[in-house]
Each structure stands twice: as structure tokens, then as C-alpha cells.
């Protein structure tokens, strides 16, 4: 045991002698990740300043009731919560859509109002959108077109039918009152449409909001890619060094354990500095999460830091295993980066898993980054996911055992690359 502590002390001295440079890299790297996440969440946020779908209406607004119908859509109908209606000519609409400034546009053809007035309604409203439009935005656009055609056709058909019926029954003198009453009914119907739509911001994972989710994602990504800044600590090793340690009574297990603890402490040191900076940022009022409204910001950050410890245990073991698998610097960089990118992307660190197909979502959720993110999210939500905690620790044990086996092969002089 004293020999193990001497080896551990040797590794700690070697690792922490380079801690200043690694810390600078860590802070800079975390700042970059945080900036990217801030930009991304700003674009994704469904707050009051969310970006709406912009739909153009092409038609002659000088036609009676046409302008009134468009105004109802723009200001009274509940669809204005997620769509912005603008009136444009067809050339301008096509140009705006090509530039990405218009989601779609609807062409009200000449003679449409007259057709509705005559009861024939043989003119079709044309809905134009970008080729190959898919997904939820396309569905929204189709529903917007349906809202436009429904309000315009039904409202105007009802008003013209009422006018014809009044004239045929000798009540032309009451047209103004009937018209007013009919328009009030349509306006009331448009206003009542708010009962048919409800916008709800659905939590992304374990009940956390978008800002909390991406805070955990940034922390997880930071831990995953921390090894990039520590490459020089592990590259350039050779089997002779392992054999020398072995001749001094250090088994493969004790050698890996000493490196593991030294690297783990270095990671926790850099991570604690990052969390202190997060705490300063939060206390300055720059970041506030709804998940901390009951526990308080400081307590929430401390709880989140302690939850990262099993995550660090897992990724420390994984990264040492990858370093053990290859010795060349370029190969080590590629292996660490490609592995980190793959498990981070499929684990939901870049995009929430809900955005992926089912098979990717299922596979990504069981990978190390997916489980780490679930664990951090659950801690942020105040309900620790014990299953994810167990899986993270199990991963750490598996990675550690694999590293010991690889070290045994190196001590025996066998090439594992």
C-alpha cells in the first residue's frame, strides 16, 4: 500500500504540474460551449419573443370584406400566437420565401370574392411553400392555410347569403343591422378560437426546461472532451515504463488505479473552478433557472456539482481506457474526439433526444453521455435518477477493468493497437 501511494504521489505531481495550462484550456473550452449553448437556446426558446411563422397573403385588399378578414386573422384570431400574417404581392412573396424570410404564402385568386358572393365558390386558394417542406413547421403551415380559407370562405359566404336572403324577403332596410349583427358573431367566433389552442412549453428531459437542459448538456460535454486538453499527459508512453513499474511491485491494477485517481482529481479540480464561475454568473443575475426557485441558486449548483462526481468517475475511466488503447498522439486525438463526439451527439448533448428517430433515441439514451445527461437532468429537477446513477457507476467499473486488461497486455509486451 505505501508503494501505491508513492506511485499516486508521483502521478499527482506530474499531472498537477501542468494544471495551470489545463485549467486555462478548461475555462476557455467551457466558455465556448456555454456561448454556443446560449446562442442555440436563444433560437430555440419558446418565450414571449419566440419567432413566429410568417405567412404571406396575396390578393386585392381593396375588395370589400377581404381586408376585414385579414385584419381578423392578424389581430383577433388566436392563430396570431404562432403565426404572423402579412399582405404582399406575388413576386414579393416568392422573393421573400426564397430568402427564407417567409414560411409560405397563400394566393387569393381574382374573382374569388365574386365566386363566393354568387355561391359558386369555384376558385381555389393556392398555398405555396418551399419544396420538400417536412416536419412540424410544414404541418403548421398547412393549418394556417386552412384557417385562412375557412375564415375567408365561411365568413364571406355567410354575410353574402344573409344579404341575399334579406333582399329576397323584403328586409333591405334592415341590412345594416343584420350586417352588423353577423359581423359581431364572426368576430366573437374568431375570438372564441383561443379556447381551441393552448401553447405549452414541454420540458425536454426529467421535467427540466430548455436552459436547465443545456446547462447540463454543456457540463456533460465539458467532461467528455476534457481529455483533449490532457493528451500530453498520456501520450508517449511505452511498455518499458509499465514493465519497470511492474518490476518494482506495482501490478497492472495499482498502476491504472494511481493514474485513474490522479486524473480524476485533476478533472474535479478544473470542474470545481468552472462551477465557481457558474455560481458567480448566477449570483450576478445573468442566469436563473426555474428548477432552482425552491432550492435556491447556490444550493442548486452545489447539488449539481456533487451529481457530476459519478459522471466524472465514468468518463475518467473511459478516457484512460481510450488512452491505453492507442499510443500515437494523432491516433489518441482522433479516438478521443470521435468517441466523444459520437456519444455526445447521440446522447443528446447537442440536440435533445426527442428530436431524433426512435432507434437513435433508444440507442443514445443507454450510451454513457445519454445516461450522464439523464442523471444531471434528474438532479436539476430535484428527483435523482437512481437507475442512471447505477448505470454510470457500472460503466466506470467496466471501463476500468478493460483498462487493467489492456495494461496487462502492455506489461507482457503485446501490441494492442
C-alpha positions, 0 to 999 in steps of 0.5 A: 500500500505505501508503494501505491501511494508513492506511485499516486504521489508521483502521478499527482505531481506530474499531472498537477504540474501542468494544471495551470495550462489545463485549467486555462484550456478548461475555462476557455473550452467551457466558455465556448460551449456555454456561448454556443449553448446560449446562442442555440437556446436563444433560437430555440426558446419558446418565450414571449419573443419566440419567432413566429411563422410568417405567412404571406397573403396575396390578393386585392385588399381593396375588395370589400370584406377581404381586408376585414378578414385579414385584419381578423386573422392578424389581430383577433384570431388566436392563430396570431400566437404562432403565426404572423400574417402579412399582405404582399404581392406575388413576386414579393412573396416568392422573393421573400420565401426564397430568402427564407424570410417567409414560411409560405404564402397563400394566393387569393385568386381574382374573382374569388370574392365574386365566386363566393358572393354568387355561391359558386365558390369555384376558385381555389386558394393556392398555398405555396411553400418551399419544396420538400417542406417536412416536419412540424413547421410544414404541418403548421403551415398547412393549418394556417392555410386552412384557417385562412380559407375557412375564415375567408370562405365561411365568413364571406359566404355567410354575410353574402347569403344573409344579404341575399336572403334579406333582399329576397324577403323584403328586409333591405332596410334592415341590412345594416343591422343584420350586417352588423349583427353577423359581423359581431358573431364572426368576430366573437367566433374568431375570438372564441378560437383561443379556447381551441389552442393552448401553447405549452412549453414541454420540458425536454428531459426529467421535467427540466426546461430548455436552459436547465437542459443545456446547462447540463448538456454543456457540463456533460460535454465539458467532461467528455472532451476534457481529455483533449486538453490532457493528451500530453499527459498520456501520450508517449508512453511505452511498455518499458515504463509499465514493465519497470513499474511492474518490476518494482511491485506495482501490478497492472491494477495499482498502476491504472488505479494511481493514474485513474485517481490522479486524473480524476482529481485533476478533472474535479479540480478544473470542474470545481473552478468552472462551477465557481464561475457558474455560481458567480454568473448566477449570483450576478443575475445573468442566469436563473433557472426555474428548477432552482426557485425552491432550492435556491441558486447556490444550493442548486449548483452545489447539488449539481456539482456533487451529481457530476462526481459519478459522471466524472468517475465514468468518463475518467475511466473511459478516457484512460481506457481510450488512452491505453488503447492507442499510443500515437498522439494523432491516433489518441486525438482522433479516438478521443474526439470521435468517441466523444463526439459520437456519444455526445451527439447521440446522447443528446448533448447537442440536440435533445433526444426527442428530436431524433428517430426512435432507434437513435433515441433508444440507442443514445439514451443507454450510451454513457453521455445519454445516461450522464445527461439523464442523471444531471437532468434528474438532479436539476429537477430535484428527483435523482435518477437512481437507475442512471446513477447505477448505470454510470457507476457500472460503466466506470467499473467496466471501463476500468477493468478493460483498462487493467486488461489492456495494461496487462497486455502492455506489461507482457509486451503485446501490441494492442493497437 
